[in-house]
Amino acid sequence: MKAEIIAVGSELLLGQINNTNARYISSGLAELGISVHFHTVVGDNAGRLEEAIRIAESRSDLLIFTGGLGPTKDDLTKETIARHAGTRLVYDDEALVSIRAWFERMGREMTDNNKKQALILEGATVLQNHHGMAPGMLFSAGNRHYLLMPGPPKEMEPMFTVQAKPLLARIAGFTGPIVSRVFRFYGIGEAELEHRLSALLDNQTNPTLAPLASDGEVTIRATAKADTVEEAAGLLDGAETEIRKIVGQYLYGYDDETLVSKAASLLLGNGLTISAAESLTAGLFMSELAEQPGISGALAGGVVTYTADAKKAQLGIPASILEEKGVVSEETASAMAKAVREKFGTDYGVGLTGAAGPDPHDGKPGGTVWVAIASGRDVRTRELLLSGMRNTNRIRAVKSAMHMLIRMIGDTAIGNK
């Protein structure tokens, strides 16, 4: 089966939002053995959308649409497909009840145009929207299939994963369970990871392995097909064993875990506390931790000491260190980590200092960062030589600090599943 993903929305063509839906759907289709040959983006124009549909039909069996299912006049996806396919739109009672209930809960009057969101292609299988209003649908005409889903990722992603994928798996001829496991790596680049795992990647069959890079991290999604969930899990365990033999030292977590959530869970799970002294990151490290539920049980507090004077006044950093070693130095980062740990009485203290860029700072080129973490046993430091934009460098500094913290707590390889 060949698929084409058609994203509908002028805001995509104007560069106002990113088309993250296409990547998400493509990844899911790959798990089903469905090949995506084309990604298309078309604006809110019925004529151009119908032209895109005709082109897609000439080369694809499965057409997947995102966007254009809302209540406004420029939401034209299902109207255009209905006209093109020679079918009509009918109201889905369950969707209509859900939309009305939402307006009642919000204490708002439901306007007539919102009823439009409950329209579906006659004969389609309805995909209920549990995170928004407009339902999705799967419509088939002969051997060609049309999957329509809302544009907002928070609505589309759960709809696709929970409702659409099982339907598409049956269409593709696979009825057994499909189980995925995501391995998360830090401290190794995508190219290096692929190089080291080249033998596994070149010979993959079941499970399949799909690398994906994000900012400063790399993931591998392993997907197994089997007659039972247990058999699929066994195949994934075998793949994990091989992966860990080669790059296990970089593996920090699984699935939806992030560096921040992993660090937070380790702190809370071990009854540990932390504080931070931040310069270039200006509170970003603490802000990231603060997004984790229950973190008040671990995060005691911290200080933002952006200038040398603030470092002396708030942390008591000796002037001799700042003058002789510099603000951007291993010694200053270490002194910050030790001082903030003592100030707040925590198990760990983090110090972050550097030149965020693009301009040099304290005689150091932009992107030079020192991270230090102090515990009751020792102080560990790491120098980063970053080349990104200013805010990117700040984010990467925080990620590096989180990774250092994970390793210091002792979960250096795979973390808790």
NUTIDREN-730527 format. One line per field, with one value per residue (C-alpha): x, y, z; residue in three letters. Coordinates in steps of 0.25 Angstrom, whole numbers, plus 5000, padded with zeros to 4 digits. Example, Ala and Ser with C-alpha at 12.3 -4.5 7.8 and 13.67 -1.06 7.14 Angstrom:
u	[5049 | 5055]
v	[4982 | 4996]
w	[5031 | 5029]
residuo	[ALA | SER]
//
This chain:
u	[5000 | 5005 | 5001 | 5001 | 4999 | 4992 | 4993 | 4983 | 4984 | 4990 | 4997 | 5006 | 5010 | 5012 | 5022 | 5013 | 5014 | 5022 | 5016 | 5019 | 5007 | 5014 | 5026 | 5017 | 5008 | 5019 | 5026 | 5013 | 5011 | 5025 | 5021 | 5010 | 5018 | 5011 | 5020 | 5019 | 5023 | 5019 | 5016 | 5007 | 5003 | 4992 | 4985 | 4971 | 4966 | 4956 | 4961 | 4975 | 4971 | 4963 | 4975 | 4984 | 4974 | 4974 | 4989 | 4990 | 4979 | 4988 | 4999 | 4994 | 4985 | 4983 | 4981 | 4983 | 4978 | 4981 | 4974 | 4962 | 4951 | 4948 | 4935 | 4940 | 4938 | 4952 | 4951 | 4948 | 4954 | 4942 | 4933 | 4944 | 4946 | 4931 | 4929 | 4940 | 4936 | 4922 | 4916 | 4909 | 4912 | 4903 | 4903 | 4909 | 4900 | 4911 | 4920 | 4908 | 4905 | 4919 | 4921 | 4908 | 4913 | 4926 | 4919 | 4910 | 4922 | 4928 | 4916 | 4916 | 4906 | 4908 | 4907 | 4901 | 4915 | 4920 | 4910 | 4918 | 4929 | 4920 | 4918 | 4924 | 4925 | 4913 | 4917 | 4931 | 4936 | 4936 | 4948 | 4943 | 4951 | 4954 | 4963 | 4955 | 4942 | 4943 | 4943 | 4952 | 4947 | 4952 | 4945 | 4947 | 4943 | 4947 | 4962 | 4965 | 4964 | 4963 | 4967 | 4963 | 4968 | 4968 | 4980 | 4984 | 4994 | 4988 | 4976 | 4982 | 4992 | 4984 | 4973 | 4983 | 4990 | 4978 | 4967 | 4973 | 4985 | 4977 | 4968 | 4979 | 4986 | 4974 | 4973 | 4988 | 4985 | 4992 | 4983 | 4993 | 4998 | 5009 | 5017 | 5028 | 5038 | 5046 | 5061 | 5066 | 5081 | 5089 | 5103 | 5104 | 5100 | 5091 | 5102 | 5111 | 5099 | 5095 | 5109 | 5111 | 5098 | 5100 | 5100 | 5087 | 5080 | 5085 | 5079 | 5066 | 5054 | 5045 | 5047 | 5049 | 5058 | 5056 | 5066 | 5061 | 5069 | 5064 | 5072 | 5084 | 5077 | 5075 | 5064 | 5062 | 5048 | 5048 | 5035 | 5031 | 5020 | 5016 | 5004 | 5003 | 5008 | 5017 | 5024 | 5026 | 5031 | 5041 | 5046 | 5048 | 5056 | 5065 | 5067 | 5070 | 5080 | 5088 | 5086 | 5092 | 5104 | 5108 | 5103 | 5097 | 5106 | 5098 | 5084 | 5077 | 5062 | 5050 | 5037 | 5032 | 5043 | 5052 | 5065 | 5057 | 5046 | 5057 | 5065 | 5052 | 5048 | 5061 | 5062 | 5048 | 5049 | 5062 | 5058 | 5068 | 5068 | 5074 | 5077 | 5083 | 5092 | 5090 | 5097 | 5095 | 5082 | 5076 | 5067 | 5064 | 5069 | 5060 | 5048 | 5049 | 5049 | 5038 | 5029 | 5030 | 5018 | 5023 | 5036 | 5034 | 5039 | 5052 | 5055 | 5058 | 5061 | 5073 | 5078 | 5081 | 5094 | 5096 | 5107 | 5120 | 5115 | 5103 | 5112 | 5120 | 5108 | 5098 | 5108 | 5120 | 5129 | 5143 | 5147 | 5160 | 5154 | 5146 | 5158 | 5168 | 5160 | 5149 | 5134 | 5133 | 5142 | 5142 | 5146 | 5134 | 5124 | 5129 | 5129 | 5115 | 5110 | 5117 | 5112 | 5097 | 5097 | 5102 | 5092 | 5080 | 5085 | 5082 | 5088 | 5092 | 5096 | 5097 | 5105 | 5103 | 5112 | 5116 | 5115 | 5102 | 5106 | 5107 | 5117 | 5129 | 5128 | 5139 | 5149 | 5142 | 5136 | 5121 | 5116 | 5126 | 5119 | 5123 | 5114 | 5117 | 5109 | 5113 | 5109 | 5114 | 5124 | 5130 | 5128 | 5127 | 5129 | 5127 | 5131 | 5122 | 5127 | 5113 | 5111 | 5096 | 5088 | 5087 | 5075 | 5078 | 5091 | 5084 | 5075 | 5086 | 5093 | 5081 | 5080 | 5095 | 5093 | 5081 | 5089 | 5100 | 5090 | 5085 | 5099 | 5102 | 5090 | 5095 | 5086 | 5096 | 5091 | 5076 | 5069 | 5056 | 5046]
v	[5000 | 5014 | 5026 | 5041 | 5051 | 5064 | 5075 | 5086 | 5100 | 5113 | 5115 | 5104 | 5110 | 5124 | 5118 | 5121 | 5107 | 5095 | 5082 | 5073 | 5064 | 5058 | 5053 | 5047 | 5040 | 5035 | 5029 | 5022 | 5017 | 5011 | 5002 | 4997 | 4994 | 5005 | 5013 | 5028 | 5033 | 5047 | 5059 | 5070 | 5083 | 5091 | 5104 | 5107 | 5107 | 5097 | 5097 | 5094 | 5084 | 5076 | 5077 | 5071 | 5060 | 5056 | 5056 | 5048 | 5038 | 5035 | 5030 | 5026 | 5016 | 5023 | 5038 | 5044 | 5058 | 5067 | 5080 | 5087 | 5081 | 5093 | 5102 | 5114 | 5116 | 5113 | 5099 | 5092 | 5078 | 5069 | 5078 | 5077 | 5062 | 5059 | 5067 | 5060 | 5046 | 5048 | 5046 | 5055 | 5060 | 5055 | 5059 | 5049 | 5050 | 5046 | 5057 | 5067 | 5063 | 5065 | 5078 | 5084 | 5078 | 5085 | 5099 | 5096 | 5093 | 5106 | 5114 | 5119 | 5119 | 5110 | 5117 | 5110 | 5109 | 5100 | 5089 | 5088 | 5081 | 5069 | 5066 | 5054 | 5047 | 5038 | 5023 | 5027 | 5021 | 5032 | 5034 | 5042 | 5054 | 5052 | 5065 | 5075 | 5076 | 5072 | 5056 | 5049 | 5039 | 5028 | 5027 | 5016 | 5016 | 5003 | 5000 | 5015 | 5020 | 5034 | 5037 | 5051 | 5056 | 5070 | 5079 | 5082 | 5071 | 5070 | 5065 | 5058 | 5050 | 5042 | 5040 | 5034 | 5025 | 5020 | 5019 | 5021 | 5011 | 4999 | 5002 | 5004 | 4991 | 4983 | 4990 | 4987 | 4972 | 4971 | 4967 | 4964 | 4973 | 4984 | 4988 | 4999 | 5003 | 5016 | 5016 | 5030 | 5034 | 5046 | 5049 | 5043 | 5049 | 5043 | 5040 | 5033 | 5025 | 5020 | 5017 | 5008 | 5001 | 5000 | 4985 | 4984 | 4995 | 4989 | 4975 | 4979 | 4972 | 4969 | 4978 | 4990 | 5001 | 5016 | 5026 | 5040 | 5052 | 5064 | 5075 | 5069 | 5056 | 5043 | 5033 | 5019 | 5014 | 4999 | 4993 | 4978 | 4970 | 4957 | 4948 | 4952 | 4964 | 4955 | 4950 | 4965 | 4969 | 4957 | 4962 | 4976 | 4971 | 4964 | 4976 | 4984 | 4974 | 4976 | 4991 | 4992 | 4984 | 4994 | 5008 | 5005 | 5015 | 5026 | 5020 | 5028 | 5025 | 5019 | 5024 | 5037 | 5039 | 5052 | 5056 | 5065 | 5055 | 5045 | 5054 | 5058 | 5043 | 5039 | 5051 | 5048 | 5033 | 5033 | 5044 | 5054 | 5069 | 5079 | 5094 | 5102 | 5114 | 5119 | 5130 | 5128 | 5119 | 5130 | 5120 | 5111 | 5099 | 5101 | 5104 | 5091 | 5083 | 5091 | 5086 | 5072 | 5068 | 5067 | 5073 | 5082 | 5069 | 5071 | 5085 | 5094 | 5106 | 5114 | 5127 | 5134 | 5141 | 5147 | 5157 | 5155 | 5164 | 5155 | 5143 | 5150 | 5155 | 5144 | 5132 | 5137 | 5134 | 5139 | 5151 | 5143 | 5132 | 5142 | 5150 | 5140 | 5128 | 5137 | 5136 | 5126 | 5115 | 5101 | 5108 | 5118 | 5107 | 5098 | 5109 | 5112 | 5098 | 5096 | 5110 | 5108 | 5094 | 5099 | 5111 | 5102 | 5090 | 5080 | 5067 | 5073 | 5087 | 5091 | 5102 | 5107 | 5118 | 5122 | 5131 | 5128 | 5135 | 5140 | 5150 | 5146 | 5147 | 5148 | 5146 | 5133 | 5130 | 5129 | 5115 | 5113 | 5107 | 5101 | 5092 | 5087 | 5078 | 5077 | 5066 | 5062 | 5053 | 5061 | 5072 | 5068 | 5077 | 5078 | 5088 | 5090 | 5096 | 5099 | 5106 | 5108 | 5121 | 5128 | 5121 | 5108 | 5108 | 5111 | 5099 | 5090 | 5094 | 5090 | 5077 | 5074 | 5077 | 5068 | 5057 | 5059 | 5059 | 5045 | 5039 | 5045 | 5038 | 5025 | 5022 | 5023 | 5013 | 5010 | 5016 | 5010 | 5005]
w	[5000 | 4996 | 5004 | 5002 | 5013 | 5010 | 5020 | 5018 | 5023 | 5017 | 5031 | 5027 | 5014 | 5020 | 5030 | 5042 | 5048 | 5045 | 5039 | 5050 | 5047 | 5034 | 5042 | 5053 | 5043 | 5034 | 5046 | 5050 | 5036 | 5035 | 5047 | 5039 | 5027 | 5019 | 5010 | 5009 | 4996 | 4996 | 5006 | 5000 | 5006 | 5000 | 5005 | 5008 | 4994 | 4989 | 4975 | 4978 | 4989 | 4978 | 4969 | 4980 | 4982 | 4967 | 4967 | 4979 | 4974 | 4962 | 4970 | 4984 | 4990 | 5004 | 5004 | 5018 | 5021 | 5033 | 5035 | 5029 | 5038 | 5046 | 5047 | 5038 | 5023 | 5020 | 5026 | 5013 | 5014 | 5015 | 5006 | 4995 | 4997 | 4997 | 4984 | 4978 | 4982 | 4979 | 4993 | 5003 | 5016 | 5028 | 5043 | 5053 | 5065 | 5075 | 5070 | 5070 | 5085 | 5089 | 5082 | 5089 | 5103 | 5101 | 5099 | 5111 | 5120 | 5116 | 5118 | 5104 | 5093 | 5081 | 5068 | 5056 | 5048 | 5060 | 5055 | 5043 | 5051 | 5053 | 5038 | 5032 | 5019 | 5018 | 5020 | 5027 | 5039 | 5050 | 5059 | 5071 | 5075 | 5090 | 5091 | 5082 | 5074 | 5060 | 5058 | 5048 | 5038 | 5029 | 5016 | 5005 | 4991 | 4984 | 4987 | 4991 | 5005 | 5010 | 5025 | 5030 | 5043 | 5050 | 5049 | 5063 | 5068 | 5081 | 5074 | 5063 | 5070 | 5079 | 5069 | 5059 | 5069 | 5077 | 5066 | 5052 | 5053 | 5056 | 5044 | 5035 | 5040 | 5036 | 5022 | 5020 | 5024 | 5037 | 5049 | 5060 | 5071 | 5067 | 5079 | 5079 | 5089 | 5088 | 5092 | 5096 | 5095 | 5099 | 5097 | 5083 | 5070 | 5060 | 5050 | 5060 | 5066 | 5052 | 5048 | 5061 | 5059 | 5044 | 5044 | 5052 | 5043 | 5030 | 5034 | 5041 | 5038 | 5050 | 5059 | 5050 | 5055 | 5052 | 5057 | 5059 | 5063 | 5072 | 5078 | 5085 | 5086 | 5077 | 5078 | 5072 | 5070 | 5070 | 5065 | 5065 | 5059 | 5065 | 5068 | 5082 | 5090 | 5098 | 5086 | 5081 | 5094 | 5093 | 5080 | 5085 | 5097 | 5087 | 5079 | 5092 | 5096 | 5083 | 5084 | 5098 | 5095 | 5085 | 5090 | 5104 | 5111 | 5104 | 5106 | 5117 | 5116 | 5108 | 5101 | 5106 | 5116 | 5115 | 5121 | 5130 | 5134 | 5136 | 5145 | 5153 | 5155 | 5160 | 5170 | 5175 | 5175 | 5183 | 5193 | 5188 | 5188 | 5178 | 5176 | 5165 | 5163 | 5148 | 5140 | 5125 | 5127 | 5136 | 5143 | 5131 | 5138 | 5150 | 5141 | 5133 | 5146 | 5151 | 5140 | 5146 | 5156 | 5170 | 5168 | 5181 | 5188 | 5182 | 5177 | 5189 | 5181 | 5174 | 5170 | 5157 | 5157 | 5144 | 5147 | 5154 | 5165 | 5167 | 5168 | 5179 | 5187 | 5186 | 5186 | 5192 | 5181 | 5184 | 5175 | 5173 | 5165 | 5157 | 5154 | 5152 | 5146 | 5139 | 5140 | 5129 | 5135 | 5142 | 5155 | 5155 | 5151 | 5163 | 5173 | 5169 | 5170 | 5184 | 5189 | 5185 | 5191 | 5204 | 5203 | 5202 | 5209 | 5197 | 5193 | 5180 | 5175 | 5160 | 5155 | 5140 | 5135 | 5121 | 5108 | 5102 | 5089 | 5079 | 5085 | 5093 | 5108 | 5118 | 5107 | 5103 | 5090 | 5089 | 5092 | 5103 | 5115 | 5128 | 5136 | 5150 | 5160 | 5174 | 5183 | 5197 | 5191 | 5179 | 5169 | 5154 | 5143 | 5128 | 5117 | 5105 | 5092 | 5086 | 5072 | 5072 | 5074 | 5087 | 5093 | 5086 | 5094 | 5107 | 5105 | 5102 | 5114 | 5122 | 5115 | 5118 | 5133 | 5134 | 5127 | 5137 | 5149 | 5143 | 5143 | 5157 | 5163 | 5157 | 5146 | 5135 | 5125 | 5123 | 5134 | 5140 | 5131]
residuo	[MET | LYS | ALA | GLU | ILE | ILE | ALA | VAL | GLY | SER | GLU | LEU | LEU | LEU | GLY | GLN | ILE | ASN | ASN | THR | ASN | ALA | ARG | TYR | ILE | SER | SER | GLY | LEU | ALA | GLU | LEU | GLY | ILE | SER | VAL | HIS | PHE | HIS | THR | VAL | VAL | GLY | ASP | ASN | ALA | GLY | ARG | LEU | GLU | GLU | ALA | ILE | ARG | ILE | ALA | GLU | SER | ARG | SER | ASP | LEU | LEU | ILE | PHE | THR | GLY | GLY | LEU | GLY | PRO | THR | LYS | ASP | ASP | LEU | THR | LYS | GLU | THR | ILE | ALA | ARG | HIS | ALA | GLY | THR | ARG | LEU | VAL | TYR | ASP | ASP | GLU | ALA | LEU | VAL | SER | ILE | ARG | ALA | TRP | PHE | GLU | ARG | MET | GLY | ARG | GLU | MET | THR | ASP | ASN | ASN | LYS | LYS | GLN | ALA | LEU | ILE | LEU | GLU | GLY | ALA | THR | VAL | LEU | GLN | ASN | HIS | HIS | GLY | MET | ALA | PRO | GLY | MET | LEU | PHE | SER | ALA | GLY | ASN | ARG | HIS | TYR | LEU | LEU | MET | PRO | GLY | PRO | PRO | LYS | GLU | MET | GLU | PRO | MET | PHE | THR | VAL | GLN | ALA | LYS | PRO | LEU | LEU | ALA | ARG | ILE | ALA | GLY | PHE | THR | GLY | PRO | ILE | VAL | SER | ARG | VAL | PHE | ARG | PHE | TYR | GLY | ILE | GLY | GLU | ALA | GLU | LEU | GLU | HIS | ARG | LEU | SER | ALA | LEU | LEU | ASP | ASN | GLN | THR | ASN | PRO | THR | LEU | ALA | PRO | LEU | ALA | SER | ASP | GLY | GLU | VAL | THR | ILE | ARG | ALA | THR | ALA | LYS | ALA | ASP | THR | VAL | GLU | GLU | ALA | ALA | GLY | LEU | LEU | ASP | GLY | ALA | GLU | THR | GLU | ILE | ARG | LYS | ILE | VAL | GLY | GLN | TYR | LEU | TYR | GLY | TYR | ASP | ASP | GLU | THR | LEU | VAL | SER | LYS | ALA | ALA | SER | LEU | LEU | LEU | GLY | ASN | GLY | LEU | THR | ILE | SER | ALA | ALA | GLU | SER | LEU | THR | ALA | GLY | LEU | PHE | MET | SER | GLU | LEU | ALA | GLU | GLN | PRO | GLY | ILE | SER | GLY | ALA | LEU | ALA | GLY | GLY | VAL | VAL | THR | TYR | THR | ALA | ASP | ALA | LYS | LYS | ALA | GLN | LEU | GLY | ILE | PRO | ALA | SER | ILE | LEU | GLU | GLU | LYS | GLY | VAL | VAL | SER | GLU | GLU | THR | ALA | SER | ALA | MET | ALA | LYS | ALA | VAL | ARG | GLU | LYS | PHE | GLY | THR | ASP | TYR | GLY | VAL | GLY | LEU | THR | GLY | ALA | ALA | GLY | PRO | ASP | PRO | HIS | ASP | GLY | LYS | PRO | GLY | GLY | THR | VAL | TRP | VAL | ALA | ILE | ALA | SER | GLY | ARG | ASP | VAL | ARG | THR | ARG | GLU | LEU | LEU | LEU | SER | GLY | MET | ARG | ASN | THR | ASN | ARG | ILE | ARG | ALA | VAL | LYS | SER | ALA | MET | HIS | MET | LEU | ILE | ARG | MET | ILE | GLY | ASP | THR | ALA | ILE | GLY | ASN | LYS]
//
